[in-house]
Amino acid sequence: MLSKWLGGLALAAAVVFSAPALAAGEFTSEQKEQLGKFIHDYLISHPEVIKDSVEELDRREKAAETADREKTVSSEAAKLFRSPNQALVGNPDGDVTVVEFFDYNCGYCKQSLANITKLIENDPKLRVILKDFAILGPDSVEVAEVATAARLQLKGPKFWEFHKKLLGSRGHIGKAQAVAVAKELGADTDQLEKDIKNPATRATLAEVEALAEKLHFSGTPSWVIGQDAYVGGLTYPDMKAKVDNVRKCGKAEC
């Protein structure tokens, strides 16, 4: 909050200093001192100016992020929706796609699991893409590597079972837990270790990281629903409404 207020103060000061008077030449030391006192006294008397400037700055930043996200969803559609380096669950031929960027150690992602599971179970036309966005430390990266490698052996419903079991685990998890779940579901652990070390595994995670950066995703879970992007957990009613809207008007927000 303090940084926002300081930013607002800087913005307010910039407005004053960009006044036409500057066109006449540089201020003298005395004029600068007088101007500084004027700005100080004005802002003390009208503190709402800072609040208004902060709100306007926030509005502009959010508008710019939204525009960037819309542009990225369009320009990176192939990597977002049709990449060979992704986990696809639900109906592969579904008419609406939900993309989730998640971390296996993210508490909010664990909470969202029940919602996305319910959505898949209640909507046979839904297509869901899972992207490992491992941002919560080295353990998360190792789990994502195991999951990426496991996907080569555990296909379709089997991988969805792996994902639910691993994401539904209590507490912080690492490579050992991920390998144990993969082995329990039938994965060959020797092959798993080979695939973890394959450069293609790291390239898969790097692709997700690059997409997340372009979408301004700094946390998990984050979502792309239809052509719209969101950050943070979504309730089941919110998710269902957005999917229904995509079918109705082509956008998550009609």
CYANA upper distance limits for C-alpha pairs under 8 A (distance plus 0.5 A):
  1 MET  CA      5 TRP  CA      6.90
  2 LEU  CA      6 LEU  CA      6.65
  3 SER  CA      7 GLY  CA      6.44
  4 LYS  CA      8 GLY  CA      6.57
  4 LYS  CA     54 VAL  CA      6.67
  5 TRP  CA      9 LEU  CA      6.69
  5 TRP  CA     50 ILE  CA      7.26
  5 TRP  CA     51 LYS  CA      7.87
  5 TRP  CA     54 VAL  CA      6.99
  6 LEU  CA     10 ALA  CA      6.69
  7 GLY  CA     11 LEU  CA      6.64
  7 GLY  CA     54 VAL  CA      7.47
  8 GLY  CA     12 ALA  CA      6.61
  8 GLY  CA     50 ILE  CA      5.60
  8 GLY  CA     51 LYS  CA      7.51
  8 GLY  CA     53 SER  CA      5.67
  8 GLY  CA     54 VAL  CA      5.17
  8 GLY  CA     57 LEU  CA      8.06
  9 LEU  CA     13 ALA  CA      6.62
  9 LEU  CA     50 ILE  CA      6.20
  9 LEU  CA     53 SER  CA      8.35
 10 ALA  CA     14 ALA  CA      6.49
 11 LEU  CA     15 VAL  CA      6.83
 11 LEU  CA     53 SER  CA      7.22
 12 ALA  CA     16 VAL  CA      7.20
 12 ALA  CA     49 VAL  CA      7.71
 12 ALA  CA     50 ILE  CA      7.12
 12 ALA  CA     53 SER  CA      7.23
 13 ALA  CA     17 PHE  CA      6.68
 13 ALA  CA     39 ILE  CA      7.63
 14 ALA  CA     18 SER  CA      6.47
 15 VAL  CA     19 ALA  CA      7.29
 16 VAL  CA     39 ILE  CA      8.43
 17 PHE  CA     22 LEU  CA      7.71
 18 SER  CA     22 LEU  CA      7.20
 20 PRO  CA     24 ALA  CA      8.27
 21 ALA  CA     25 GLY  CA      8.19
 22 LEU  CA     26 GLU  CA      6.89
 22 LEU  CA     27 PHE  CA      7.96
 27 PHE  CA     31 GLN  CA      6.18
 27 PHE  CA     32 LYS  CA      6.45
 28 THR  CA     32 LYS  CA      6.64
 29 SER  CA     33 GLU  CA      6.71
 30 GLU  CA     34 GLN  CA      6.72
 31 GLN  CA     35 LEU  CA      6.46
 32 LYS  CA     36 GLY  CA      6.46
 33 GLU  CA     37 LYS  CA      6.75
 34 GLN  CA     38 PHE  CA      6.64
 35 LEU  CA     39 ILE  CA      6.66
 36 GLY  CA     40 HIS  CA      6.63
 37 LYS  CA     41 ASP  CA      6.52
 38 PHE  CA     42 TYR  CA      6.43
 39 ILE  CA     43 LEU  CA      6.56
 40 HIS  CA     44 ILE  CA      6.66
 41 ASP  CA     45 SER  CA      6.66
 42 TYR  CA     46 HIS  CA      6.37
 43 LEU  CA     47 PRO  CA      5.61
 43 LEU  CA     49 VAL  CA      7.42
 43 LEU  CA     50 ILE  CA      7.97
 47 PRO  CA     51 LYS  CA      7.40
 48 GLU  CA     52 ASP  CA      6.50
 49 VAL  CA     53 SER  CA      6.60
 50 ILE  CA     54 VAL  CA      6.60
 51 LYS  CA     55 GLU  CA      6.72
 52 ASP  CA     56 GLU  CA      6.63
 53 SER  CA     57 LEU  CA      6.51
 54 VAL  CA     58 ASP  CA      6.59
 55 GLU  CA     59 ARG  CA      6.58
 56 GLU  CA     60 ARG  CA      6.67
 57 LEU  CA     61 GLU  CA      6.68
 58 ASP  CA     62 LYS  CA      6.65
 59 ARG  CA     63 ALA  CA      6.60
 60 ARG  CA     64 ALA  CA      6.60
 61 GLU  CA     65 GLU  CA      6.67
 62 LYS  CA     66 THR  CA      6.59
 63 ALA  CA     67 ALA  CA      6.68
 64 ALA  CA     68 ASP  CA      6.65
 65 GLU  CA     69 ARG  CA      6.60
 65 GLU  CA    215 LEU  CA      8.35
 65 GLU  CA    216 HIS  CA      7.36
 66 THR  CA     70 GLU  CA      6.69
 67 ALA  CA     71 LYS  CA      6.69
 68 ASP  CA     72 THR  CA      6.59
 68 ASP  CA    214 LYS  CA      7.96
 68 ASP  CA    215 LEU  CA      7.33
 69 ARG  CA     73 VAL  CA      6.57
 69 ARG  CA    214 LYS  CA      7.63
 69 ARG  CA    215 LEU  CA      5.35
 69 ARG  CA    216 HIS  CA      7.69
 69 ARG  CA    228 ASP  CA      8.29
 69 ARG  CA    229 ALA  CA      7.11
 70 GLU  CA     74 SER  CA      6.93
 70 GLU  CA    227 GLN  CA      7.54
 70 GLU  CA    228 ASP  CA      7.26
 70 GLU  CA    229 ALA  CA      8.09
 71 LYS  CA     75 SER  CA      6.56
 72 THR  CA     76 GLU  CA      5.98
 72 THR  CA     77 ALA  CA      8.17
 72 THR  CA    214 LYS  CA      6.97
 72 THR  CA    215 LEU  CA      6.88
 73 VAL  CA     77 ALA  CA      6.03
 73 VAL  CA     80 LEU  CA      7.80
 73 VAL  CA    215 LEU  CA      8.32
 73 VAL  CA    227 GLN  CA      6.75
 73 VAL  CA    228 ASP  CA      8.12
 74 SER  CA    227 GLN  CA      8.11
 76 GLU  CA     80 LEU  CA      6.60
 76 GLU  CA    211 LEU  CA      8.26
 77 ALA  CA     81 PHE  CA      6.25
 77 ALA  CA     82 ARG  CA      7.91
 78 ALA  CA     82 ARG  CA      5.49
 78 ALA  CA     83 SER  CA      6.55
 79 LYS  CA     83 SER  CA      5.07
 79 LYS  CA    207 GLU  CA      8.48
 80 LEU  CA     99 VAL  CA      8.06
 80 LEU  CA    211 LEU  CA      8.16
 81 PHE  CA     97 THR  CA      8.10
 81 PHE  CA     99 VAL  CA      8.11
 81 PHE  CA    129 ILE  CA      7.83
 85 ASN  CA    204 THR  CA      6.10
 86 GLN  CA    129 ILE  CA      7.21
 86 GLN  CA    130 LEU  CA      6.99
 86 GLN  CA    131 LYS  CA      6.72
 86 GLN  CA    204 THR  CA      8.36
 87 ALA  CA    129 ILE  CA      6.15
 87 ALA  CA    130 LEU  CA      5.67
 87 ALA  CA    131 LYS  CA      7.37
 87 ALA  CA    151 ARG  CA      7.70
 88 LEU  CA     92 PRO  CA      7.26
 88 LEU  CA    127 ARG  CA      7.81
 88 LEU  CA    128 VAL  CA      6.35
 88 LEU  CA    129 ILE  CA      5.20
 88 LEU  CA    130 LEU  CA      6.98
 88 LEU  CA    156 GLY  CA      7.77
 89 VAL  CA    127 ARG  CA      6.94
 89 VAL  CA    128 VAL  CA      5.74
 89 VAL  CA    129 ILE  CA      6.86
 89 VAL  CA    130 LEU  CA      8.31
 89 VAL  CA    156 GLY  CA      6.87
 89 VAL  CA    157 PRO  CA      7.68
 89 VAL  CA    160 TRP  CA      6.97
 90 GLY  CA     94 GLY  CA      8.31
 90 GLY  CA    120 ILE  CA      6.36
 90 GLY  CA    124 PRO  CA      7.75
 90 GLY  CA    125 LYS  CA      8.31
 90 GLY  CA    126 LEU  CA      6.48
 90 GLY  CA    127 ARG  CA      5.56
 90 GLY  CA    128 VAL  CA      6.22
 91 ASN  CA    124 PRO  CA      6.93
 91 ASN  CA    125 LYS  CA      6.35
 91 ASN  CA    126 LEU  CA      6.12
 91 ASN  CA    127 ARG  CA      5.36
 91 ASN  CA    128 VAL  CA      8.08
 92 PRO  CA    127 ARG  CA      6.13
 92 PRO  CA    128 VAL  CA      8.50
 93 ASP  CA    125 LYS  CA      8.00
 93 ASP  CA    127 ARG  CA      7.35
 94 GLY  CA    124 PRO  CA      8.13
 94 GLY  CA    125 LYS  CA      4.92
 94 GLY  CA    126 LEU  CA      5.37
 94 GLY  CA    127 ARG  CA      5.29
 95 ASP  CA    125 LYS  CA      6.38
 95 ASP  CA    126 LEU  CA      6.94
 95 ASP  CA    127 ARG  CA      7.62
 95 ASP  CA    247 ARG  CA      8.38
 96 VAL  CA    125 LYS  CA      7.55
 96 VAL  CA    126 LEU  CA      5.98
 96 VAL  CA    127 ARG  CA      6.47
 96 VAL  CA    225 ILE  CA      8.36
 96 VAL  CA    226 GLY  CA      6.86
 96 VAL  CA    243 VAL  CA      7.30
 96 VAL  CA    246 VAL  CA      7.55
 96 VAL  CA    247 ARG  CA      7.67
 97 THR  CA    126 LEU  CA      6.76
 97 THR  CA    127 ARG  CA      5.15
 97 THR  CA    128 VAL  CA      6.11
 97 THR  CA    129 ILE  CA      7.82
 97 THR  CA    225 ILE  CA      6.74
 97 THR  CA    226 GLY  CA      6.37
 98 VAL  CA    126 LEU  CA      8.13
 98 VAL  CA    127 ARG  CA      6.83
 98 VAL  CA    128 VAL  CA      5.33
 98 VAL  CA    129 ILE  CA      6.74
 98 VAL  CA    223 TRP  CA      7.56
 98 VAL  CA    224 VAL  CA      6.38
 98 VAL  CA    225 ILE  CA      5.16
 98 VAL  CA    226 GLY  CA      7.15
 99 VAL  CA    128 VAL  CA      6.33
 99 VAL  CA    129 ILE  CA      5.15
 99 VAL  CA    130 LEU  CA      6.55
 99 VAL  CA    131 LYS  CA      7.80
 99 VAL  CA    223 TRP  CA      5.98
 99 VAL  CA    224 VAL  CA      5.46
 99 VAL  CA    225 ILE  CA      6.87
100 GLU  CA    128 VAL  CA      8.13
100 GLU  CA    129 ILE  CA      6.76
100 GLU  CA    130 LEU  CA      5.67
100 GLU  CA    131 LYS  CA      6.51
100 GLU  CA    221 PRO  CA      7.14
100 GLU  CA    222 SER  CA      6.41
100 GLU  CA    223 TRP  CA      5.24
100 GLU  CA    224 VAL  CA      7.22
101 PHE  CA    130 LEU  CA      6.90
101 PHE  CA    131 LYS  CA      5.33
101 PHE  CA    132 ASP  CA      6.54
101 PHE  CA    133 PHE  CA      6.03
101 PHE  CA    212 ALA  CA      8.41
101 PHE  CA    220 THR  CA      6.84
101 PHE  CA    221 PRO  CA      6.07
101 PHE  CA    222 SER  CA      5.59
101 PHE  CA    223 TRP  CA      6.63
102 PHE  CA    106 CYS  CA      7.70
102 PHE  CA    109 CYS  CA      6.64
102 PHE  CA    130 LEU  CA      7.94
102 PHE  CA    131 LYS  CA      6.86
102 PHE  CA    132 ASP  CA      6.00
102 PHE  CA    133 PHE  CA      5.75
102 PHE  CA    134 ALA  CA      7.67
102 PHE  CA    220 THR  CA      5.70
102 PHE  CA    221 PRO  CA      5.36
102 PHE  CA    222 SER  CA      7.37
103 ASP  CA    109 CYS  CA      7.36
103 ASP  CA    132 ASP  CA      6.49
103 ASP  CA    133 PHE  CA      5.97
103 ASP  CA    134 ALA  CA      5.51
103 ASP  CA    135 ILE  CA      7.26
103 ASP  CA    136 LEU  CA      7.67
103 ASP  CA    140 SER  CA      7.14
103 ASP  CA    144 ALA  CA      8.33
103 ASP  CA    220 THR  CA      6.99
103 ASP  CA    221 PRO  CA      7.88
104 TYR  CA    109 CYS  CA      7.82
104 TYR  CA    110 LYS  CA      8.13
104 TYR  CA    132 ASP  CA      8.39
104 TYR  CA    134 ALA  CA      8.03
104 TYR  CA    140 SER  CA      6.89
104 TYR  CA    143 VAL  CA      7.67
104 TYR  CA    144 ALA  CA      7.99
104 TYR  CA    166 LEU  CA      7.73
104 TYR  CA    167 LEU  CA      5.81
104 TYR  CA    173 ILE  CA      8.19
105 ASN  CA    109 CYS  CA      8.38
105 ASN  CA    110 LYS  CA      8.41
105 ASN  CA    136 LEU  CA      7.36
105 ASN  CA    140 SER  CA      6.76
105 ASN  CA    167 LEU  CA      7.99
105 ASN  CA    171 GLY  CA      8.16
105 ASN  CA    172 HIS  CA      6.28
105 ASN  CA    173 ILE  CA      7.01
106 CYS  CA    110 LYS  CA      6.89
106 CYS  CA    136 LEU  CA      7.95
106 CYS  CA    220 THR  CA      7.26
106 CYS  CA    221 PRO  CA      8.19
107 GLY  CA    111 GLN  CA      6.88
108 TYR  CA    112 SER  CA      6.65
108 TYR  CA    220 THR  CA      7.75
108 TYR  CA    221 PRO  CA      7.16
108 TYR  CA    232 GLY  CA      8.32
108 TYR  CA    233 GLY  CA      6.71
109 CYS  CA    113 LEU  CA      6.75
109 CYS  CA    167 LEU  CA      8.25
109 CYS  CA    220 THR  CA      7.16
109 CYS  CA    221 PRO  CA      5.91
109 CYS  CA    233 GLY  CA      7.77
110 LYS  CA    114 ALA  CA      8.32
110 LYS  CA    167 LEU  CA      6.35
110 LYS  CA    168 GLY  CA      6.50
111 GLN  CA    115 ASN  CA      8.25
112 SER  CA    116 ILE  CA      6.82
112 SER  CA    221 PRO  CA      8.46
112 SER  CA    233 GLY  CA      6.90
112 SER  CA    234 LEU  CA      7.58
112 SER  CA    235 THR  CA      8.04
113 LEU  CA    117 THR  CA      6.47
113 LEU  CA    164 LYS  CA      7.81
113 LEU  CA    167 LEU  CA      8.02
113 LEU  CA    168 GLY  CA      8.00
114 ALA  CA    118 LYS  CA      6.57
115 ASN  CA    119 LEU  CA      6.63
115 ASN  CA    235 THR  CA      7.22
115 ASN  CA    236 TYR  CA      5.48
116 ILE  CA    120 ILE  CA      6.72
116 ILE  CA    236 TYR  CA      7.89
117 THR  CA    121 GLU  CA      6.69
118 LYS  CA    122 ASN  CA      6.55
118 LYS  CA    236 TYR  CA      8.30
119 LEU  CA    123 ASP  CA      6.38
119 LEU  CA    126 LEU  CA      8.43
119 LEU  CA    236 TYR  CA      7.77
119 LEU  CA    239 MET  CA      8.40
119 LEU  CA    240 LYS  CA      7.43
120 ILE  CA    124 PRO  CA      7.11
120 ILE  CA    126 LEU  CA      6.75
120 ILE  CA    127 ARG  CA      8.50
120 ILE  CA    128 VAL  CA      8.42
131 LYS  CA    208 VAL  CA      7.02
132 ASP  CA    144 ALA  CA      6.39
132 ASP  CA    205 LEU  CA      7.23
132 ASP  CA    208 VAL  CA      7.45
133 PHE  CA    144 ALA  CA      8.39
133 PHE  CA    205 LEU  CA      7.66
133 PHE  CA    208 VAL  CA      6.77
133 PHE  CA    209 GLU  CA      6.88
133 PHE  CA    212 ALA  CA      8.27
133 PHE  CA    220 THR  CA      8.10
134 ALA  CA    140 SER  CA      5.75
134 ALA  CA    141 VAL  CA      5.66
134 ALA  CA    144 ALA  CA      6.96
134 ALA  CA    205 LEU  CA      8.46
135 ILE  CA    140 SER  CA      7.35
135 ILE  CA    141 VAL  CA      7.88
135 ILE  CA    219 GLY  CA      8.17
136 LEU  CA    140 SER  CA      6.27
136 LEU  CA    141 VAL  CA      8.39
137 GLY  CA    141 VAL  CA      7.13
138 PRO  CA    142 GLU  CA      6.78
139 ASP  CA    143 VAL  CA      6.69
139 ASP  CA    173 ILE  CA      7.43
139 ASP  CA    174 GLY  CA      5.22
139 ASP  CA    175 LYS  CA      7.16
140 SER  CA    144 ALA  CA      6.61
140 SER  CA    173 ILE  CA      8.09
140 SER  CA    174 GLY  CA      7.03
141 VAL  CA    145 GLU  CA      6.71
142 GLU  CA    146 VAL  CA      6.80
142 GLU  CA    174 GLY  CA      7.06
142 GLU  CA    175 LYS  CA      5.91
143 VAL  CA    147 ALA  CA      6.66
143 VAL  CA    173 ILE  CA      8.14
143 VAL  CA    174 GLY  CA      6.11
143 VAL  CA    175 LYS  CA      5.52
143 VAL  CA    178 ALA  CA      6.35
144 ALA  CA    148 THR  CA      6.53
144 ALA  CA    205 LEU  CA      8.24
145 GLU  CA    149 ALA  CA      6.69
145 GLU  CA    196 ILE  CA      6.23
145 GLU  CA    201 THR  CA      6.83
145 GLU  CA    202 ARG  CA      7.78
145 GLU  CA    205 LEU  CA      8.30
146 VAL  CA    150 ALA  CA      6.40
146 VAL  CA    175 LYS  CA      7.34
146 VAL  CA    178 ALA  CA      6.85
146 VAL  CA    179 VAL  CA      7.08
146 VAL  CA    192 LEU  CA      7.81
146 VAL  CA    196 ILE  CA      6.53
147 ALA  CA    151 ARG  CA      6.65
147 ALA  CA    163 HIS  CA      8.39
147 ALA  CA    178 ALA  CA      7.69
148 THR  CA    152 LEU  CA      7.87
148 THR  CA    196 ILE  CA      8.09
148 THR  CA    201 THR  CA      6.80
148 THR  CA    204 THR  CA      8.27
149 ALA  CA    153 GLN  CA      8.12
149 ALA  CA    192 LEU  CA      6.41
149 ALA  CA    195 ASP  CA      5.70
149 ALA  CA    196 ILE  CA      5.91
149 ALA  CA    201 THR  CA      7.25
150 ALA  CA    154 LEU  CA      6.38
150 ALA  CA    159 PHE  CA      8.19
150 ALA  CA    182 ALA  CA      6.94
150 ALA  CA    187 ALA  CA      7.39
150 ALA  CA    192 LEU  CA      6.86
151 ARG  CA    155 LYS  CA      6.72
151 ARG  CA    159 PHE  CA      6.67
153 GLN  CA    187 ALA  CA      6.60
153 GLN  CA    188 ASP  CA      8.42
154 LEU  CA    158 LYS  CA      5.73
154 LEU  CA    159 PHE  CA      5.36
154 LEU  CA    162 PHE  CA      8.41
154 LEU  CA    185 LEU  CA      8.32
154 LEU  CA    186 GLY  CA      8.26
154 LEU  CA    187 ALA  CA      7.33
155 LYS  CA    159 PHE  CA      5.86
156 GLY  CA    160 TRP  CA      6.98
157 PRO  CA    161 GLU  CA      6.67
158 LYS  CA    162 PHE  CA      6.83
158 LYS  CA    185 LEU  CA      7.96
159 PHE  CA    163 HIS  CA      6.56
160 TRP  CA    164 LYS  CA      6.64
161 GLU  CA    165 LYS  CA      6.58
162 PHE  CA    166 LEU  CA      6.56
162 PHE  CA    181 VAL  CA      7.16
162 PHE  CA    182 ALA  CA      7.11
162 PHE  CA    185 LEU  CA      7.61
163 HIS  CA    167 LEU  CA      6.37
164 LYS  CA    168 GLY  CA      6.11
165 LYS  CA    169 SER  CA      6.83
165 LYS  CA    181 VAL  CA      7.89
166 LEU  CA    177 GLN  CA      8.35
166 LEU  CA    178 ALA  CA      7.10
166 LEU  CA    181 VAL  CA      7.34
169 SER  CA    173 ILE  CA      8.20
173 ILE  CA    177 GLN  CA      6.63
173 ILE  CA    178 ALA  CA      8.08
174 GLY  CA    178 ALA  CA      7.03
175 LYS  CA    179 VAL  CA      6.58
176 ALA  CA    180 ALA  CA      6.63
177 GLN  CA    181 VAL  CA      6.79
178 ALA  CA    182 ALA  CA      6.78
179 VAL  CA    183 LYS  CA      6.57
179 VAL  CA    189 THR  CA      7.79
180 ALA  CA    184 GLU  CA      6.58
181 VAL  CA    185 LEU  CA      6.88
182 ALA  CA    186 GLY  CA      7.02
182 ALA  CA    187 ALA  CA      5.85
182 ALA  CA    189 THR  CA      8.42
183 LYS  CA    187 ALA  CA      5.25
183 LYS  CA    188 ASP  CA      7.02
183 LYS  CA    189 THR  CA      6.86
187 ALA  CA    192 LEU  CA      7.69
188 ASP  CA    192 LEU  CA      6.58
189 THR  CA    193 GLU  CA      6.68
190 ASP  CA    194 LYS  CA      7.04
191 GLN  CA    195 ASP  CA      6.68
192 LEU  CA    196 ILE  CA      6.62
193 GLU  CA    197 LYS  CA      6.99
194 LYS  CA    198 ASN  CA      6.88
195 ASP  CA    201 THR  CA      7.61
196 ILE  CA    201 THR  CA      6.68
197 LYS  CA    201 THR  CA      7.66
198 ASN  CA    202 ARG  CA      7.96
199 PRO  CA    203 ALA  CA      6.74
200 ALA  CA    204 THR  CA      6.61
201 THR  CA    205 LEU  CA      7.15
202 ARG  CA    206 ALA  CA      6.63
203 ALA  CA    207 GLU  CA      6.63
204 THR  CA    208 VAL  CA      7.15
205 LEU  CA    209 GLU  CA      6.79
206 ALA  CA    210 ALA  CA      6.67
207 GLU  CA    211 LEU  CA      6.82
208 VAL  CA    212 ALA  CA      6.61
209 GLU  CA    213 GLU  CA      6.70
210 ALA  CA    214 LYS  CA      6.86
211 LEU  CA    215 LEU  CA      6.69
212 ALA  CA    216 HIS  CA      6.58
212 ALA  CA    217 PHE  CA      5.44
212 ALA  CA    218 SER  CA      7.87
213 GLU  CA    217 PHE  CA      6.48
213 GLU  CA    218 SER  CA      7.96
215 LEU  CA    229 ALA  CA      8.22
217 PHE  CA    222 SER  CA      7.05
217 PHE  CA    231 VAL  CA      7.16
219 GLY  CA    231 VAL  CA      7.57
219 GLY  CA    232 GLY  CA      7.77
220 THR  CA    231 VAL  CA      7.61
220 THR  CA    232 GLY  CA      6.76
220 THR  CA    233 GLY  CA      8.40
221 PRO  CA    231 VAL  CA      7.04
221 PRO  CA    232 GLY  CA      5.83
221 PRO  CA    233 GLY  CA      6.48
222 SER  CA    229 ALA  CA      8.06
222 SER  CA    230 TYR  CA      6.18
222 SER  CA    231 VAL  CA      4.82
222 SER  CA    232 GLY  CA      6.05
222 SER  CA    233 GLY  CA      7.90
223 TRP  CA    229 ALA  CA      6.04
223 TRP  CA    230 TYR  CA      5.55
223 TRP  CA    231 VAL  CA      6.80
223 TRP  CA    232 GLY  CA      8.43
224 VAL  CA    228 ASP  CA      6.00
224 VAL  CA    229 ALA  CA      4.83
224 VAL  CA    230 TYR  CA      6.86
225 ILE  CA    229 ALA  CA      6.86
225 ILE  CA    242 LYS  CA      7.67
225 ILE  CA    243 VAL  CA      7.46
225 ILE  CA    246 VAL  CA      8.44
225 ILE  CA    252 ALA  CA      6.95
226 GLY  CA    243 VAL  CA      8.00
226 GLY  CA    246 VAL  CA      6.56
226 GLY  CA    250 GLY  CA      7.74
226 GLY  CA    251 LYS  CA      6.69
226 GLY  CA    252 ALA  CA      6.87
227 GLN  CA    250 GLY  CA      8.50
227 GLN  CA    251 LYS  CA      6.80
227 GLN  CA    252 ALA  CA      7.82
228 ASP  CA    251 LYS  CA      7.34
228 ASP  CA    252 ALA  CA      6.67
234 LEU  CA    238 ASP  CA      6.55
234 LEU  CA    239 MET  CA      6.70
235 THR  CA    239 MET  CA      6.73
236 TYR  CA    240 LYS  CA      6.54
237 PRO  CA    241 ALA  CA      6.49
238 ASP  CA    242 LYS  CA      6.71
239 MET  CA    243 VAL  CA      6.74
240 LYS  CA    244 ASP  CA      6.56
241 ALA  CA    245 ASN  CA      6.55
241 ALA  CA    252 ALA  CA      8.24
242 LYS  CA    246 VAL  CA      6.81
242 LYS  CA    251 LYS  CA      8.20
242 LYS  CA    252 ALA  CA      4.85
242 LYS  CA    253 GLU  CA      7.05
243 VAL  CA    247 ARG  CA      7.13
243 VAL  CA    252 ALA  CA      6.84
244 ASP  CA    248 LYS  CA      6.74
244 ASP  CA    252 ALA  CA      8.21
245 ASN  CA    249 CYS  CA      6.30
245 ASN  CA    250 GLY  CA      7.27
245 ASN  CA    251 LYS  CA      6.51
245 ASN  CA    252 ALA  CA      5.62
245 ASN  CA    253 GLU  CA      6.91
245 ASN  CA    254 CYS  CA      6.59
246 VAL  CA    250 GLY  CA      4.72
246 VAL  CA    251 LYS  CA      4.95
246 VAL  CA    252 ALA  CA      5.51
246 VAL  CA    253 GLU  CA      8.26
246 VAL  CA    254 CYS  CA      8.45
247 ARG  CA    251 LYS  CA      8.29
248 LYS  CA    254 CYS  CA      8.45
249 CYS  CA    254 CYS  CA      6.48
250 GLY  CA    254 CYS  CA      8.38
